[in-house]
Amino acid sequence: MARSVLAPAARELLRQAADGEEHTTTVPFGGDDFTLYGHIRVRRTAADQAEVAVACWLMNIDLARSIGGHPPTTAETRLPPEGTARPDGAFTIEAARHLAILMGALGDPRSPTNGDGHRTMTVPFLAPA
Protein backbone atom coordinates (compact mmCIF):
# COMPACT_ATOMS: atom_id res chain seq x y z
CA MET A 1 0.00 0.00 0.00
CA ALA A 2 2.81 2.42 0.83
CA ARG A 3 4.42 2.00 -2.59
CA SER A 4 1.17 1.87 -4.56
CA VAL A 5 -0.87 4.72 -3.12
CA LEU A 6 0.61 6.37 0.00
CA ALA A 7 3.96 7.47 -1.47
CA PRO A 8 2.50 8.88 -4.72
CA ALA A 9 -0.17 10.78 -2.75
CA ALA A 10 2.41 12.11 -0.28
CA ARG A 11 4.65 13.28 -3.13
CA GLU A 12 1.73 15.12 -4.73
CA LEU A 13 0.90 16.78 -1.40
CA LEU A 14 4.57 17.77 -1.01
CA ARG A 15 4.37 19.56 -4.36
CA GLN A 16 1.28 21.40 -3.13
CA ALA A 17 2.94 22.21 0.23
CA ALA A 18 5.29 24.63 -1.51
CA ASP A 19 2.56 27.21 -0.78
CA GLY A 20 3.23 26.85 2.97
CA GLU A 21 -0.21 25.43 3.76
CA GLU A 22 -1.12 22.03 5.20
CA HIS A 23 -2.60 19.66 2.64
CA THR A 24 -4.47 16.38 3.22
CA THR A 25 -5.96 13.52 1.27
CA THR A 26 -7.48 10.09 1.85
CA VAL A 27 -6.49 7.30 -0.53
CA PRO A 28 -8.06 3.83 -0.95
CA PHE A 29 -6.37 0.58 -1.89
CA GLY A 30 -8.94 -2.09 -2.73
CA GLY A 31 -9.09 -5.82 -2.31
CA ASP A 32 -11.83 -8.38 -2.95
CA ASP A 33 -13.53 -8.20 0.44
CA PHE A 34 -11.93 -5.12 1.93
CA THR A 35 -10.57 -1.68 1.18
CA LEU A 36 -7.52 -0.26 2.92
CA TYR A 37 -7.53 3.49 3.53
CA GLY A 38 -4.73 5.89 4.28
CA HIS A 39 -5.12 9.49 5.41
CA ILE A 40 -2.07 11.65 4.67
CA ARG A 41 -1.31 15.11 5.98
CA VAL A 42 1.67 17.16 4.73
CA ARG A 43 3.04 20.52 5.80
CA ARG A 44 6.30 22.29 5.19
CA THR A 45 8.25 22.84 8.42
CA ALA A 46 11.47 24.43 7.11
CA ALA A 47 12.94 25.51 3.81
CA ASP A 48 14.30 22.01 3.23
CA GLN A 49 11.97 19.83 5.33
CA ALA A 50 8.34 18.80 5.54
CA GLU A 51 6.27 16.78 7.95
CA VAL A 52 4.25 13.85 6.60
CA ALA A 53 1.65 12.20 8.84
CA VAL A 54 -0.24 9.01 7.99
CA ALA A 55 -3.06 7.02 9.58
CA CYS A 56 -4.48 3.81 8.08
CA TRP A 57 -7.54 1.62 8.55
CA LEU A 58 -9.38 -1.25 6.90
CA MET A 59 -13.01 -1.33 5.81
CA ASN A 60 -14.56 -4.77 5.40
CA ILE A 61 -16.82 -4.83 2.33
CA ASP A 62 -17.60 -8.53 2.07
CA LEU A 63 -20.95 -9.82 0.84
CA ALA A 64 -21.95 -11.01 4.33
CA ARG A 65 -22.11 -7.39 5.53
CA SER A 66 -24.53 -6.48 2.77
CA ILE A 67 -26.67 -9.59 3.15
CA GLY A 68 -26.66 -9.12 6.93
CA GLY A 69 -28.14 -5.65 6.56
CA HIS A 70 -24.97 -3.72 7.46
CA PRO A 71 -23.48 -2.56 4.16
CA PRO A 72 -20.48 -0.21 4.31
CA THR A 73 -21.28 3.48 4.66
CA THR A 74 -19.45 6.48 3.25
CA ALA A 75 -18.69 7.58 6.83
CA GLU A 76 -16.40 4.54 7.19
CA THR A 77 -14.11 5.98 4.51
CA ARG A 78 -13.32 9.14 6.51
CA LEU A 79 -11.72 9.91 9.86
CA PRO A 80 -13.57 12.08 12.41
CA PRO A 81 -14.98 14.66 12.37
CA GLU A 82 -16.20 13.94 8.80
CA GLY A 83 -16.51 10.19 9.30
CA THR A 84 -16.51 7.27 11.71
CA ALA A 85 -13.30 5.44 10.76
CA ARG A 86 -10.72 4.75 13.45
CA PRO A 87 -7.04 4.27 12.62
CA ASP A 88 -5.66 0.77 13.09
CA GLY A 89 -2.51 1.24 15.18
CA ALA A 90 -0.55 -1.81 13.99
CA PHE A 91 -1.47 -1.24 10.34
CA THR A 92 -0.55 2.45 10.62
CA ILE A 93 2.84 1.63 12.17
CA GLU A 94 3.77 -0.74 9.34
CA ALA A 95 2.50 1.56 6.61
CA ALA A 96 4.36 4.52 8.16
CA ARG A 97 7.61 2.51 8.35
CA HIS A 98 7.37 1.60 4.67
CA LEU A 99 6.40 5.15 3.70
CA ALA A 100 9.35 6.55 5.67
CA ILE A 101 11.74 4.37 3.68
CA LEU A 102 10.17 5.33 0.35
CA MET A 103 10.17 9.05 1.21
CA GLY A 104 13.75 9.10 2.54
CA ALA A 105 12.56 10.19 6.00
CA LEU A 106 15.12 11.80 8.29
CA GLY A 107 14.30 9.36 11.11
CA ASP A 108 11.73 6.82 12.21
CA PRO A 109 8.02 7.70 12.21
CA ARG A 110 6.99 9.27 15.51
CA SER A 111 4.07 8.17 17.66
CA PRO A 112 0.88 10.21 17.63
CA THR A 113 0.89 13.01 20.18
CA ASN A 114 -2.52 14.54 19.59
CA GLY A 115 -4.67 11.42 19.80
CA ASP A 116 -5.62 11.27 16.11
CA GLY A 117 -3.64 8.08 15.36
CA HIS A 118 -1.32 9.57 12.73
CA ARG A 119 2.35 8.56 12.66
CA THR A 120 4.51 11.54 11.72
CA MET A 121 7.84 11.69 9.92
CA THR A 122 10.15 14.44 8.73
CA VAL A 123 11.16 14.20 5.09
CA PRO A 124 13.40 16.25 2.80
CA PHE A 125 11.54 19.00 0.96
CA LEU A 126 12.67 20.20 -2.44
CA ALA A 127 10.72 23.16 -3.73
CA PRO A 128 9.38 22.65 -7.26
CA ALA A 129 11.44 24.36 -9.93
N, C-alpha and C positions, 0 to 999 in steps of 0.2 A: 504494500500500500504506500509506503514512504516513497519508493522510487516511481511508482505509477501515477499517483495523484498528489501526494503531499508536497514533494519537492517542486514539481512544476508550478503548483499553486503558490507556494512560498516565494519562488523566484519571481513570479508575476507580481505578487504583493510588494516585493522588494523594489521592483521597478517603479511601482506607484508611490512607494514611501519616500521617493526623492523629494516629494512636496512637503515633507516634514510631518505629515498627518499619520495617524494610526489607520491601518487598513485591515479588514477581516474578510474571510470567506469560509463557507462550509462546502466540503467536497465529498461526494459519495464514491464508493468502490463496491460494485455489486457482485453478489454470488447467486447461486440458485435459490437458496432458502433464507438468505440474509443480505443485508447491505451494511457495509462498514462506513462510518462517517468520521470525518476529521474536521475540526474547527481550527483555523489558523488565524493568528493575529500577528501583525508585523508593524514595528515602529522603529524609526531611525533614532539611535541614542547618541551618536557622535558622528563626526564627519566620515569616519571610516568603519563604523559599526552599526548594527541594527539588532533588535531583539525580536526573536521569533518565538511565539508560544503556540503550543498545539495541545488539543484535547481530543480523544477519540472514543467512540462508542459503537455498539453493534445494534442493529434493529433486525429482529427476527421477522421474516415475511413469508414463512412457510404456509402451505395450504391449510393446515390444521387451525391456524389463527383465524383465517377467513371463514372456514366452515364452522368453527366454534363461536362465531359471532363477535370476534375481537380483531377485526382487520387492522393493519397498521394505520396510524393517523399521521397527518402532516406534522403535528406537534412533536412527534417522535424524531423528526429529522432536524430539530433545532434545540439548542441549549436554552435554558432560562435567560432572560425573561420571555423570549419569543416562543419557547417550546418547553417540552417536558423531558427531553433527553438528559441523561446523567452520564458524565464521563466514566469510562471503565479504567480504573487506575492502572492495572497490569498492562492492558492493551496500550494505554497512553504512554507508559514508560517505554515499552518496546518500540512503538512507533517513533517516539521522540529520540531514542538512541539511534535508530536507523536514519532519521531525518538529520540529526546532528552530524553524522558521518558524511551524508550526501551534501550537506550545506557547508562543510568545512568549519563547523562550530569551533569557537575558541575555548572550549571546555565542555564538560558534561552538561546535559540538561538539568536544570534546577527544579526542585520540588515546588509545587504551588504554594504561594504565600497568602493569597487572597481568597482561598476557598473555592475557586471556580474550576479546579481540576486540571488546569493547563500546566504543562511542563515548559519551561522557558529556557532558551539558549541564546547566546550572543554569537552573531555570525559576522563575517567581513561584509562591509557595504561598499560597493563600487557604484558611484553615481553614473547614470546613463550618459553616454557621450552625446 
